[in-house]
């Protein structure tokens, strides 16, 4: 049984490429009161084979970890839990199969987030742990497979960059078998600088007052520098060079004897240090403060925003409409009718999901279904689907964009059922029903008039749909009647039988 105390709790889980992190916290007057934290060094990235598959050992270690996480959060309401996967799960070719098994182990759905969404959430977490002021900040986070750089002020970010270099991947590439030489370190630093160089101009032109590091790797290096008196506070390049020289002298991370170095950080220390030195050199950073907050704290605050304030996804939809010059009035009329149809069908079709807001997905699809027209009317539904699936839309996970794209691709024309089969259950079936509602709303408003008819929707035997319009409406809207006749044939491909009067 869920208690009132459990209802006040929020959990965020970060399935990183190196480690899995979980935080359980309570919202106290806009501040997080941490109740529990748990971290395990799963090293998921180490199990990514050359063919792009996660091997069975990595998958099993991850599932065992998630089972333990699940025990801690089993009584927290589903809407208060967010779990996200980052770089390794973005790149793994068998991530879909992993997510199905991971859902059972954790007891909650896991979302894969794009690199820029990861950066946005990292910044949000860091910003909430800093004093409220007008400083411009550079925030850096070194993950196992990617490194993020963000410029922002207050709680707003101005620039997000995610790069394909991480402490695990760099260690695997340049320090195989834990052999650390001056030549290998120089090559690793040079490679990291080349990855960062295309972003240097933008980052340095925006500028910053203070730089902050937000990852376990940066925290570990900061602790080592302080405990060995190589810095009197923030991380500096001089301190990093001393650590580099000590690591090269030791020859391996296992033989390095330094105060503050934990054993679980040894396997990725060299790669993380190379990234940090390259960043200091390429961006000419003088010093970097270590942040206590990171992605998981950002997830909690983003969840609170979705539940009690502005959902960042709503802002992304508005921005896409503006960018693509969408006819907002038409989109709103389609959305109004789609919502009316949803209200009459959601119980029959069981369009309820504690982890996904199906009504919002339907409305967002209505609001964005014509965005592809800005490219070309010809095949515009394909353009709409592509734009939404490929664009960086703050707040949206890869799965959410994939689901929206499937709906947009099918909002008119031939029903392409294959795209739904790529979705995880139960979304592969539920989105077919949502798409049917979207198609009907789009057909009804093809005339682009200001009228929104009252419609009675009846469903028999799941797939038999009957629409009953106001007396005489179809007679005064012959185009709509013809379109519905065409739509009845189109929906047959998805197994529906449509009738109307």
Buried (B, 14 or more C-beta within 10 A) or exposed (E): EEEEEBEBBBBBBBBBBBBBBBBBBBBEEEEBEEBEEBBBBBBBBBBBEEEEBBEEEBBEBBBEBBBBBBEBBEEBBEBBBBBBBBBBBBBBEBBBBBBEBBBEBBBBBBBBBBBBBBBBBBBBBBBBBBEEEEEBBBBBBBBBBBBBBBBBBEEEBEBBBBBEBBBBBBBBBBBEEBEBEEEBBBBBBEBBBEBBEEBBEEBBEEEBEBBBBBBBBBBBBBBBBBEBEBBEEBBBBEBBEBBBEBBBEBEBBEEBEBEBBEEBBBBBBBBBBBBBBBBBBBBEBEBBBBBEBBBBBBBBBBBBBBEEEEBBBBEBBEEBBEEBEBEEEBBBBBBBBBBBBBEBBBEBBBBEBEBBBBBBBBBBBBBBBBBBBBBEEEEBBBBBBBBBBEBBBBBBBBBBBBBBBBBBBBBBEEBBBEBBEEBBEEBBEBBBBBBBBBBBBBBBBBEEEEEBBEBEBEBEEEBEBBBBBEEEBBEEBEEBBEBBEEBBEBBEEBEBEBEBE
